[in-house]
Amino acid sequence: MPRHDMTKQNPLLIDGGESPSFHRIAPEHAVPAIEARLSEGRALVSEVSNTSHPSWSSVVTPLEAADDRLGQSWAPIRHLHAVADTPAWRRAYNHCLTLLEAYRTERGQNDALYRLYEALSTHPEAPGYSPAQRKTIEDALREFRLAGVDLCGPDKARFKALSADLAELGSRFGENVLDATQGWRKHLTRPETLAGLPDTVMALARARAEREGREGWLLTLDFPVYSGVMNHALDRSLREEVYEAYVTRASDQSPNAGKWDNAPLIEAILTKRHELARLCGFASYAEYSLARKMADSPEQVRSFLADLARRSKPVAERERADLEEYAREDLGLDSLQAWDVAFAAEQLRQARFSLSQEALRPYFPLPKVLDGLFTVTSRLFGVSITGTAAETWAPEVQCFEIRDRDGERLGSFYLDAFARDGKRGGAWMDECVGRRRTERGIQHPIAFLSCNFAPPVGGGPSLLTHEEVLTLFHEFGHGLHHLLTRVDIAAVSGINGVPWDAVELPSQFLENWCWEEEGLALVSAHVQTGEALPADLIRRLRKARSFMAGMQMVRQIEFALLDLRAHAETAPGTRRSILALHAEVRAEVAVIEPPCYNRFANAFTHIFSGGYACGYYSYKWAEVLAADAFARFEEEGLFDEKCGQAFRQSILERGGSEDAMALFREFRGRAPDIRALLRHRGIDRTAPGQPRG
């Protein structure tokens, strides 16, 4: 079929950086579109590989254009699989994933293409390359090596097979978690069983029951419901039942024992990752993964986490002792179990600060929070954000456009805010279209922002907790990194080319305005009275910022260490089970001992299906960067225009075009210092600084 006819019939084959036509896209379009793009790509690679006089324009430019067309076909498929999963989309996604992994490995192992990029690095034009061009070539050469370009024939074939297997295993892992999450229900008809639950959770449970034609309430493991039960349910047995269902998802334990068990997949993933890394000359997958990150070695990461644990664990132990005493004396709990921790902490928060997340909800209606978020962004970075019409995949999805102060269009983004069936849990930002310079001019970036807030019920707006406000700011920080880029080369524009342990800097940085009085005044307005968050509530909220901060810190360190050790200690025949390894990590840093049936790793999608393998530590390292970056605003002014423009120009606009540490030093004037993080978290107010170069 001629290409123009195929393009007309398949909405995934439209070129030009336009928003996808979601109303027309169907699962049956996916595989033909990807096959067509890969056919184009292979033909172009063959043509470029025979170039006798390599130059930027004869090698990089045409390959970038082909990769961009492929990316614009793949992005809607990847996204719809994540937010509107059906059996048909799942089959289409997995088929495409297999095709793409084969193509990526094939490209990465192309000796002729590798030699062309090597030639470009020493080309007579090289001294005149821009920083973005140099970084693009450096990154490409690294990716060739990490794809096994130097391997001999049989080893290349084995690498290709391992890459395909790992893509398929990661997809299955995530699907098992989604299925296990949505495969549990608890139907309740007696309101006393639900005592303590917030009105928002009760309304969600009632609406779910009504949709399924039942009386009463239907609890699920969707996070707004799960969190509501764990934080507020007075019925201890209900908390235990819901907790057990959540922490045994996709495992060999009840209530759906073995149905979606991810344990065999974890073993296979770790084994194959280790083999792949060894093929490329690395001692472990941890070393292989860190080749793309700021950290130099697994030992450096371990040292960083150990230092944080040393500072945090004594604080966490004191917090646990306080919580146990409160649970015993005020709540009548003879022992503090894992399913009691969140509930007891919420009760203690209310007792100590007269503050609860649920009491804050009326002050954070989503429309007001969005308006405040956009105002904060405008004042910091000199941009404007307005709603715009666009086709979406669900009626509640919104689309916005972002422009510079002179009216120049910078990009646009979709916001999919609410939990629903078929949508994976958590919150994330993903690329729809990337910025690049084309023959037609600048192609503007488009982003997907996804959250899982409780949807509106009863005709009013969705009401957020303060923690959910933080989540929205976090994901929007990622979005700004993608949307405000000024880099015109796709491989290093926006979040592309940014090391994984630096990519969380803008997201965690933006969260800070949710703790400041000026920021809170902009994002809050009582849903009934329009009153901004009162000064007394702001004072109590800020005072509670460090509440249980030690326990939260060691929990994240626990996950980061589990990730690191799982990928650093994976030699066949010597590796312990993930359960045994997790037990060792807990003994080292944790202060809460979960029940023996806990299978946290079986739903650890970040590292087994989400791209964070030996990268979970980046949340903590990025917290150091973000806290220290925000400290400059504390010094110069929360909305200081010069400071905001400096962050935009040094961090947001430059994307992955230059070394991440060099960009941070440019903004801060020095290496990062851990003291701001410890101060914000209340961990160690007198800690000496530990800059990292």
C-alpha positions in Angstrom: 0.0 0.0 0.0 1.4 3.4 -0.9 2.5 5.3 2.2 0.1 8.2 1.7 -2.9 5.7 1.6 -1.6 3.9 4.7 -1.1 7.2 6.6 -4.7 8.2 5.7 -6.1 5.0 7.1 -3.8 4.6 10.2 -4.0 7.5 12.7 -0.7 6.4 14.2 1.2 7.2 11.0 0.6 11.0 11.0 3.8 13.0 10.9 4.6 16.5 12.1 4.5 16.7 15.9 0.7 16.9 16.1 -1.4 15.8 19.0 -2.6 12.2 18.5 -6.1 11.6 17.2 -7.2 9.5 20.2 -10.8 9.2 18.9 -9.5 7.3 15.9 -6.8 5.2 17.4 -7.7 1.6 18.0 -5.6 -1.5 19.1 -5.6 -2.9 15.6 -3.7 0.2 14.3 -0.7 -0.4 16.6 1.2 -3.3 15.0 0.8 -2.2 11.4 2.0 1.3 12.4 5.1 0.1 14.2 5.9 -2.4 11.4 5.7 0.5 8.9 7.9 2.7 11.0 10.5 0.0 11.5 10.5 -0.8 7.8 11.2 2.9 7.2 13.9 2.9 9.9 15.7 -0.1 8.6 15.8 1.2 5.1 17.2 4.5 6.3 19.8 2.8 8.5 20.9 0.8 5.5 21.2 3.9 3.4 23.0 6.0 6.1 25.4 3.1 6.9 26.8 3.3 3.4 27.6 7.0 3.7 31.2 7.5 2.5 31.5 11.1 3.8 29.8 11.2 7.2 28.7 14.5 8.6 26.1 15.6 11.1 23.6 16.3 8.2 24.1 13.0 6.5 24.0 10.8 9.5 22.4 12.3 12.6 19.8 14.5 11.0 18.0 11.7 9.0 18.2 9.2 11.8 16.7 11.7 14.2 13.8 12.3 11.9 13.1 8.6 11.5 13.4 8.0 15.3 11.0 10.9 15.9 8.4 9.4 13.5 8.7 6.1 15.3 8.4 7.7 18.7 5.3 9.6 17.7 3.7 6.3 16.6 4.8 4.4 19.7 4.0 7.1 22.4 0.2 6.8 22.1 0.4 3.0 22.1 2.5 3.0 25.2 0.3 5.5 26.9 -3.0 3.9 26.1 -1.7 0.6 27.4 -1.0 2.4 30.7 -4.2 4.4 31.1 -6.8 2.5 29.2 -5.7 -1.1 29.3 -7.8 -3.8 27.7 -7.0 -7.3 26.5 -6.7 -6.0 22.9 -4.4 -3.1 23.9 -2.3 -5.5 26.0 -1.8 -7.8 23.0 -1.0 -5.0 20.7 1.4 -3.3 23.1 3.3 -6.5 23.8 3.6 -7.4 20.1 4.9 -3.9 19.4 7.3 -4.1 22.3 8.9 -7.3 20.9 9.3 -5.6 17.5 10.8 -2.5 19.0 13.3 -4.3 21.2 14.6 -6.3 18.3 15.0 -3.1 16.2 16.7 -1.2 19.0 19.2 -4.0 19.6 19.8 -4.3 15.9 20.5 -0.6 15.6 22.7 -0.6 18.7 24.8 -3.5 17.3 25.2 -2.0 13.8 29.0 -1.9 13.4 28.9 0.4 10.3 26.6 2.9 12.1 28.9 2.8 15.2 32.0 3.6 13.0 30.1 6.5 11.5 29.4 8.0 15.0 33.1 7.4 15.9 34.1 9.3 12.8 31.8 12.1 13.7 33.4 12.4 17.1 36.8 13.2 15.4 35.3 14.9 12.3 36.9 18.2 11.1 33.6 19.8 12.0 33.7 18.4 15.6 35.4 21.5 17.2 32.5 23.6 16.0 29.8 21.3 17.4 27.4 22.8 20.0 27.4 21.2 23.5 24.1 19.5 22.5 25.7 18.0 19.4 28.8 16.8 21.4 26.6 15.3 24.0 24.4 13.6 21.4 27.4 11.8 19.9 28.9 10.9 23.3 25.6 9.4 24.4 25.2 7.5 21.1 28.6 6.0 21.4 27.9 4.9 24.9 24.6 3.4 23.9 26.3 1.4 21.1 28.7 -0.1 23.6 25.9 -0.8 26.1 24.0 -2.6 23.2 26.9 -4.9 22.7 28.3 -3.5 19.5 31.7 -4.9 20.3 30.5 -8.4 20.8 31.2 -11.3 18.5 28.4 -13.0 16.5 27.0 -15.5 19.0 27.3 -13.1 21.9 25.5 -10.4 19.9 22.7 -12.9 19.2 22.5 -13.8 22.9 22.4 -10.1 23.9 19.5 -9.6 21.4 17.6 -12.5 22.8 18.2 -11.3 26.4 16.9 -7.8 25.5 13.8 -9.2 24.0 13.2 -11.5 27.0 13.7 -8.7 29.5 11.2 -6.4 27.7 8.6 -9.2 27.7 9.2 -10.1 31.3 9.0 -6.5 32.4 5.7 -6.0 30.6 4.3 -9.2 32.2 5.4 -8.0 35.6 3.5 -4.8 35.4 0.4 -6.5 34.0 0.4 -8.9 36.8 0.5 -6.1 39.4 -2.3 -4.3 37.6 -4.4 -7.5 37.4 -3.7 -8.4 41.0 -4.6 -4.9 42.1 -7.9 -4.9 40.2 -8.6 -8.6 41.1 -9.5 -7.9 44.7 -12.8 -6.6 46.0 -14.4 -6.5 49.4 -18.2 -6.0 49.6 -19.5 -4.5 52.8 -23.1 -3.7 53.8 -22.8 -2.7 57.4 -21.7 1.0 57.8 -20.2 0.4 61.2 -17.5 -1.7 59.6 -16.4 1.4 57.7 -16.3 3.7 60.7 -13.6 6.3 60.4 -13.3 6.3 56.7 -13.4 9.8 55.1 -16.4 10.8 53.1 -14.4 10.8 49.9 -13.5 7.1 50.3 -17.0 6.2 51.3 -18.4 7.9 48.2 -15.9 6.1 46.0 -16.8 2.7 47.6 -20.5 3.5 47.2 -20.2 4.5 43.6 -18.2 1.4 42.8 -20.8 -0.8 44.4 -23.6 1.0 42.4 -21.7 0.5 39.1 -21.6 -3.2 39.8 -25.3 -3.3 40.8 -24.7 -4.0 44.5 -25.9 -2.5 47.7 -23.6 -1.0 50.3 -19.9 -0.3 49.6 -17.2 -2.0 47.5 -13.6 -1.6 48.6 -10.8 -2.0 46.1 -7.0 -1.8 46.2 -6.9 1.4 44.1 -4.6 3.7 46.0 -7.2 6.4 47.1 -9.2 3.6 48.7 -6.3 1.6 50.1 -4.7 4.7 51.6 -8.0 5.8 53.1 -8.5 2.5 54.8 -5.0 2.3 56.1 -5.0 5.8 57.5 -8.5 6.1 58.9 -10.4 2.8 59.3 -11.2 2.2 63.0 -11.8 -1.5 62.4 -8.4 -3.0 63.0 -9.4 -6.3 61.3 -10.4 -4.4 58.2 -7.1 -2.6 58.1 -5.3 -6.0 58.4 -7.3 -7.6 55.7 -6.8 -4.7 53.2 -3.1 -4.5 54.1 -2.6 -8.2 53.5 -4.3 -8.0 50.1 -2.2 -5.1 49.1 1.2 -6.3 50.2 0.7 -9.8 48.7 -0.3 -8.6 45.3 1.1 -10.7 42.5 2.6 -13.3 44.9 2.2 -16.8 46.3 0.3 -15.5 49.3 -3.4 -15.1 49.8 -6.0 -13.8 48.9 -5.2 -14.6 45.3 -2.2 -16.9 46.0 -0.3 -17.8 42.9 -2.7 -16.4 40.4 -0.5 -13.6 39.2 2.7 -14.6 41.0 5.7 -12.4 40.0 8.3 -14.3 42.0 9.4 -16.4 39.0 9.6 -13.3 36.9 11.8 -11.6 39.4 14.3 -14.5 39.4 14.3 -14.5 35.6 14.7 -10.7 35.3 17.6 -10.6 37.7 19.3 -13.6 36.1 19.0 -12.3 32.5 20.0 -8.7 33.5 23.2 -10.1 35.1 24.0 -12.2 32.0 23.4 -9.2 29.8 25.7 -7.0 31.9 28.4 -9.7 31.9 28.3 -10.0 28.1 29.1 -6.2 27.9 32.1 -6.6 30.3 30.4 -5.4 33.6 30.7 -7.2 36.8 27.0 -6.8 37.6 23.9 -5.2 36.2 24.3 -2.5 38.8 27.6 -1.4 37.1 25.9 -1.6 33.7 23.0 0.5 34.8 25.2 3.2 36.4 27.0 3.7 33.2 24.1 6.0 32.3 23.9 7.8 35.6 25.7 10.5 37.6 27.0 8.0 40.2 30.3 6.4 39.4 29.9 3.0 41.0 27.7 0.8 43.1 30.0 1.4 46.0 29.5 5.2 45.7 25.7 4.7 45.8 26.0 2.3 48.7 28.1 4.8 50.6 25.6 7.6 49.9 22.7 5.5 51.2 24.6 4.3 54.2 25.4 7.9 55.2 21.7 8.8 54.9 20.8 5.7 56.9 23.3 6.6 59.6 21.8 10.0 60.0 18.2 8.9 59.7 17.8 5.6 61.5 18.3 7.0 65.1 15.6 9.6 64.3 13.3 6.8 62.9 13.8 4.6 66.0 12.8 7.5 68.3 9.7 8.1 66.1 8.8 4.4 66.2 9.1 4.4 70.0 6.9 7.5 70.3 4.4 5.9 67.9 4.4 2.6 69.9 3.8 4.5 73.2 1.0 6.5 71.7 -0.7 3.4 70.1 -0.5 1.6 73.4 -1.6 4.3 75.8 -4.0 6.3 73.6 -5.3 3.8 71.1 -5.3 0.7 73.2 -3.1 -1.3 70.8 -0.9 -3.8 72.8 1.5 -4.1 69.8 2.1 -1.9 66.8 1.6 -4.0 63.7 2.4 -3.0 60.1 -1.3 -2.4 59.4 -1.5 -0.1 62.4 1.4 2.2 61.5 -0.3 4.5 59.1 -3.5 4.7 61.2 -1.6 5.4 64.4 0.6 8.0 62.7 -2.4 9.8 61.4 -4.0 9.7 64.8 -0.8 11.0 66.4 -0.5 13.7 63.8 -4.0 14.9 64.7 -3.3 14.8 68.4 0.0 16.6 68.1 -0.7 19.1 65.4 -4.5 19.1 65.3 -4.1 18.4 61.6 -5.2 15.6 59.3 -4.9 15.1 55.6 -8.7 14.6 55.3 -9.4 17.9 57.1 -7.2 19.6 54.5 -9.1 18.2 51.5 -11.8 21.0 51.4 -9.1 23.6 51.0 -7.6 21.8 47.9 -10.2 21.5 45.2 -8.4 20.4 42.1 -9.4 23.4 39.9 -7.9 25.8 42.5 -4.8 23.7 42.9 -4.2 23.7 39.2 -4.8 27.5 39.0 -2.3 28.0 41.8 0.2 25.6 40.3 0.1 27.5 37.0 0.5 30.8 38.9 3.5 29.5 40.8 5.0 28.4 37.4 4.3 31.7 35.8 5.8 33.7 38.6 8.9 31.5 38.7 9.6 31.0 35.0 7.7 33.7 33.2 5.3 31.5 31.3 1.5 31.3 30.9 -0.7 28.2 30.9 -4.2 28.0 29.5 -6.7 25.2 28.7 -7.0 24.2 25.0 -9.2 21.9 23.0 -7.8 18.5 22.0 -8.9 15.0 21.5 -8.4 12.8 24.6 -8.7 9.2 25.6 -11.2 9.8 28.4 -13.8 12.6 29.0 -12.2 13.8 32.2 -8.7 14.3 30.6 -7.7 18.0 30.2 -5.3 19.5 27.8 -3.3 22.7 28.3 -0.9 24.9 26.3 2.2 26.7 27.7 3.5 29.9 26.3 6.5 32.2 27.0 5.9 35.8 28.3 6.1 37.1 24.7 3.4 34.7 23.6 5.7 32.2 21.9 4.2 28.7 22.1 6.5 26.3 24.0 4.4 23.1 24.2 1.3 21.5 25.5 0.4 18.7 27.9 -2.4 16.3 28.8 -3.5 15.9 32.5 -5.2 12.6 33.3 -5.8 13.1 37.0 -8.1 10.4 38.2 -8.0 6.7 39.1 -10.2 4.3 37.0 -10.4 0.8 35.8 -7.7 -0.2 33.3 -5.3 2.5 34.5 -2.1 1.5 36.2 -1.4 2.9 39.7 0.9 5.7 40.7 1.7 9.0 39.0 4.0 9.7 36.1 5.0 12.0 33.3 5.7 10.6 29.8 6.7 12.1 26.5 4.2 12.3 23.7 6.2 14.5 21.3 9.7 15.8 21.8 11.2 19.1 20.8 13.4 19.2 17.8 14.2 21.4 14.8 12.7 20.2 11.6 12.6 21.5 8.0 9.3 23.2 9.0 10.7 24.8 12.1 10.6 24.0 15.8 8.5 20.9 16.7 7.0 21.8 20.1 7.0 19.2 22.9 3.9 17.5 24.2 3.7 15.7 27.6 1.4 13.2 29.3 0.8 13.8 33.0 -1.0 11.0 34.9 -2.1 10.8 38.5 -4.6 8.6 40.4 -6.6 11.0 42.5 -10.1 10.2 43.7 -12.5 11.4 41.0 -15.3 13.9 41.7 -18.4 12.5 43.3 -21.7 14.1 44.0 -21.3 16.9 41.5 -18.4 18.7 43.3 -14.8 19.0 42.3 -12.2 16.4 43.2 -10.7 17.3 46.6 -7.0 16.6 47.2 -5.0 15.9 50.3 -1.9 17.9 50.8 0.1 14.8 49.8 -1.7 14.7 46.6 -1.0 18.4 45.9 2.7 17.4 46.3 2.2 14.6 43.8 0.7 17.0 41.3 3.5 19.5 41.7 6.0 16.7 41.4 4.7 15.4 38.1 4.4 18.9 36.7 8.0 19.5 37.6 8.9 16.6 35.3 6.5 18.2 32.7 8.3 21.5 32.8 11.6 19.8 32.3 10.2 18.4 29.1 8.2 21.4 28.0 10.6 24.3 28.7 13.6 22.9 26.9 15.3 25.1 24.4 17.4 22.2 23.0 16.7 21.5 19.3 18.2 18.0 19.1 15.7 15.3 20.2 18.2 13.0 21.8 19.1 15.5 24.4 16.1 17.8 24.6 13.8 17.9 27.6 14.2 14.8 29.8 16.1 12.9 27.1 19.7 12.4 27.8 19.3 13.4 31.5 20.9 10.9 33.8 18.3 8.9 35.8 19.7 10.2 39.1 19.2 13.8 38.0 15.9 13.6 36.3 14.0 13.9 39.6 15.6 17.3 40.4 12.9 19.5 38.8 10.1 17.4 40.1 11.2 17.3 43.7 12.3 20.9 43.5 8.8 22.2 42.6 7.3 20.4 45.6 8.9 23.0 47.9 6.3 25.7 47.0 3.6 23.5 48.5 5.1 24.0 52.0 5.5 27.8 51.8 2.9 30.2 53.0 3.0 32.2 49.7 2.6 29.0 47.7 -0.1 27.6 49.8 -2.1 30.8 49.5 -2.1 30.3 45.8 -3.2 26.7 45.6 -5.9 26.7 48.4 -9.5 27.9 48.5 -12.1 26.2 50.6 -14.6 24.4 48.4 -17.6 26.0 50.1 -16.3 29.4 51.3 -13.4 30.2 49.0 -11.3 30.9 52.0 -7.5 30.3 51.5 -5.8 28.0 53.9 -5.8 29.8 57.3 -2.5 31.0 58.7 -2.9 28.7 61.7 -3.4 25.6 59.5 -0.4 26.6 57.4 1.7 26.9 60.6 0.6 23.5 61.8 1.2 22.0 58.3 4.7 23.4 58.1 5.4 22.2 61.6 4.2 18.7 60.7 6.5 18.6 57.6 9.1 16.7 59.5 6.6 14.4 61.3 7.8 10.8 60.9 10.4 12.1 58.5 13.0 9.6 59.8 10.7 6.6 59.3 9.8 7.9 55.8 13.5 8.3 55.0 14.6 4.9 56.1 11.7 3.3 54.2 13.0 4.9 51.0 16.5 3.9 51.8 15.3 0.4 52.3 13.8 0.2 48.9 16.9 1.8 47.3 19.2 -0.7 49.0 17.1 -3.6 48.0 17.2 -2.4 44.4 21.0 -1.8 44.5 21.9 -5.1 46.1 19.5 -7.1 44.0 21.4 -5.9 40.9 24.9 -5.9 42.4 24.8 -9.3 44.0 23.4 -11.5 41.3 26.0 -14.1 40.4 24.3 -17.4 39.5 24.5 -19.9 42.3 25.3 -17.3 45.0 22.2 -15.0 44.8 19.8 -15.2 47.6 16.1 -15.1 47.0 14.6 -11.6 46.8 12.8 -12.4 50.1 16.0 -13.3 51.9 17.8 -10.3 50.5 15.0 -8.0 51.5 15.1 -9.4 55.0 18.8 -8.6 55.2 18.2 -5.0 54.0 15.4 -4.5 56.6 17.7 -5.8 59.4 20.2 -3.1 58.3 18.0 0.0 58.0 14.3 -0.6 58.7 12.5 0.1 62.0 9.2 -1.6 61.2 9.1 -5.4 60.8 6.3 -6.5 58.4 4.6 -9.8 58.7 6.2 -12.8 57.0 3.6 -12.9 54.2 4.7 -9.4 53.0 5.8 -9.7 49.3 6.7 -6.0 48.6 9.2 -6.9 45.8 6.5 -8.7 43.8 4.8 -5.4 43.1 8.0 -3.2 43.0 7.2 -2.0 39.5 9.7 0.8 39.6 12.6 -1.6 39.3 11.1 -4.6 37.6 9.0 -2.9 34.9 9.4 0.8 35.2 13.0 1.7 34.3 14.5 2.3 37.8 16.7 -0.8 37.9 19.6 0.2 40.1 18.2 3.7 40.0 15.7 3.9 42.8 18.4 5.6 44.9 18.0 8.5 42.5 14.9 9.7 44.5 17.2 10.3 47.5 20.1 11.8 45.5 17.7 14.1 43.6 16.3 15.2 47.0 19.7 16.4 47.9 19.9 18.4 44.6 16.4 19.7 44.9 16.6 20.8 48.5 19.9 22.5 47.8 18.6 24.2 44.7 15.5 25.5 46.6 17.8 26.8 49.4 18.9 29.4 46.9 15.3 30.6 46.7 15.2 30.6 50.5 18.2 32.9 50.4 17.2 35.2 47.5 13.4 35.2 47.6 10.7 32.5 47.1 9.6 34.1 43.8 12.8 36.0 42.9 12.6 36.5 39.2 16.4 36.4 38.6 16.6 33.1 40.6 13.7 31.6 38.7 15.2 32.5 35.4 18.5 31.1 36.4 16.9 27.7 37.3 15.0 27.7 34.0 18.1 28.5 31.9 20.5 26.3 33.7 18.3 23.2 34.4 15.0 23.2 32.6 16.0 24.7 29.2 19.2 22.7 28.8 17.7 19.2 29.4 20.3 16.5 28.7 22.5 18.6 26.5 25.3 19.0 29.0 26.7 17.2 32.1 24.1 17.3 34.9 26.6 18.1 37.6 28.0 21.0 35.5 24.5 22.4 35.1 23.8 22.1 38.8 27.1 23.9 39.6 26.2 26.6 37.1 22.9 27.3 38.9 24.1 26.9 42.5 27.7 28.2 42.1 29.1 25.1 43.8 28.7 21.3 44.3 25.5 20.1 46.0 25.3 20.1 49.8 23.3 17.7 51.8 22.5 20.1 54.7 19.4 21.6 53.1 17.8 18.2 52.8 18.5 17.3 56.3 17.2 20.6 57.5 14.0 20.4 55.5 13.3 16.9 56.8 14.3 17.7 60.4 16.8 14.8 60.4 19.9 16.6 61.5 19.9 20.3 61.9 23.6 20.5 62.7 24.9 18.1 60.1 28.1 19.1 58.4 27.9 19.6 54.7 29.0 16.9 52.3 29.3 18.3 48.8 29.7 15.8 46.0 31.6 16.6 42.9 
